[in-house]
Amino acid sequence: MADHVIHEHHDATADNSGSGFLVGMILLAVVLFVLFFYGLPLLQSAATPQVSVPSQIDVNLNQK
């Protein structure tokens, strides 16, 4: 008779109990915070048109 040998293989990732998911969620939260804190004001300032208004306007109708 032949004996059957069963090798059980345990990955090291199975023992971390979701710490990779936790680190990923923290990194995602940091990226979203930076996007909202710095990105949105930058987009708002880029969307406003730059209008230059002269300090004096000549409204004299009798110009020569």
HUFENSUL-V448812 format. One record per helix or strand of 2 or more residues. SS is the DSSP state (A for helix, B for strand). FROM is the first residue (numbers start at 1). TO is the last residue. If there is no record, write none. Layout:
SS,FROM,TO + SS,FROM,TO
//
This chain:
A,12,15 + A,19,47
//
